[in-house]
Amino acid sequence: MNKRRISTTNEFVYDVLNNMIHHNEIILDKKDIANSKALKNIVSRFKDTFSVEDGGDHIILHKTGRFDADIRYKRL
């Protein structure tokens, strides 16, 4: 299986996705992701791999499938 390639200029998105490679779930504060359209787009792009649970003041991102990706961060 080929790795999915993800390039981002958003350091927050890079950190979240990089953590999801190594962990089955991550808890994110809603205030941190409120304005992160990039993270919302990535999660919806990989909806076969991630599920999102609303935990009140935080969001729990679960890995439901294999997430093998080549994640690259590009500085602007």
C-alpha positions as CSV (number, residue, x, y, z in Angstrom):
1,M,0.0,0.0,0.0
2,N,1.3,3.4,-0.9
3,K,1.6,6.1,1.7
4,R,-0.7,9.1,1.3
5,R,1.3,12.3,0.9
6,I,0.1,15.3,2.9
7,S,1.8,18.7,2.6
8,T,0.7,21.6,4.9
9,T,1.8,25.0,5.8
10,N,-0.1,24.9,9.0
11,E,2.1,23.8,11.9
12,F,-0.9,22.8,14.1
13,V,-2.2,20.4,11.4
14,Y,1.2,19.0,11.0
15,D,1.5,18.3,14.7
16,V,-2.0,16.7,14.9
17,L,-1.5,14.4,11.9
18,N,2.0,13.5,13.0
19,N,0.6,12.5,16.4
20,M,-2.1,10.5,14.8
21,I,0.4,8.3,13.1
22,H,1.6,7.1,16.5
23,H,-1.5,7.2,18.6
24,N,-5.1,5.9,18.2
25,E,-6.7,9.0,19.6
26,I,-5.9,12.6,20.4
27,I,-7.9,15.1,22.4
28,L,-8.0,18.6,21.0
29,D,-9.3,21.7,22.7
30,K,-12.2,23.2,20.7
31,K,-10.7,26.7,21.0
32,D,-7.5,25.5,19.3
33,I,-9.4,24.1,16.3
34,A,-12.2,26.6,16.0
35,N,-10.6,28.5,13.2
36,S,-8.6,25.6,11.7
37,K,-10.2,25.1,8.4
38,A,-7.1,23.2,7.3
39,L,-7.6,20.6,10.0
40,K,-11.3,20.2,9.2
41,N,-10.5,19.7,5.5
42,I,-7.9,17.1,6.3
43,V,-10.2,15.2,8.7
44,S,-13.0,15.2,6.1
45,R,-10.6,14.1,3.4
46,F,-9.6,11.1,5.5
47,K,-13.1,10.3,6.9
48,D,-12.5,6.6,6.2
49,T,-9.5,6.8,8.6
50,F,-10.7,9.2,11.4
51,S,-13.9,9.7,13.4
52,V,-14.6,12.8,15.5
53,E,-16.4,12.7,18.9
54,D,-17.7,15.8,20.5
55,G,-16.6,15.9,24.2
56,G,-18.0,19.2,25.3
57,D,-15.1,21.7,25.4
58,H,-12.9,19.3,23.5
59,I,-12.9,17.1,20.4
60,I,-11.6,13.5,20.4
61,L,-10.1,12.4,17.1
62,H,-10.1,8.6,16.8
63,K,-8.1,6.6,14.3
64,T,-10.6,4.0,12.9
65,G,-8.3,2.7,10.2
66,R,-4.7,2.5,9.2
67,F,-3.1,5.9,8.8
68,D,0.1,5.6,7.0
69,A,1.1,9.0,5.6
70,D,4.1,11.0,4.5
71,I,3.4,14.4,6.2
72,R,5.4,17.4,5.2
73,Y,5.5,20.8,6.7
74,K,6.4,23.7,4.5
75,R,7.2,27.1,5.9
76,L,5.8,30.1,4.2
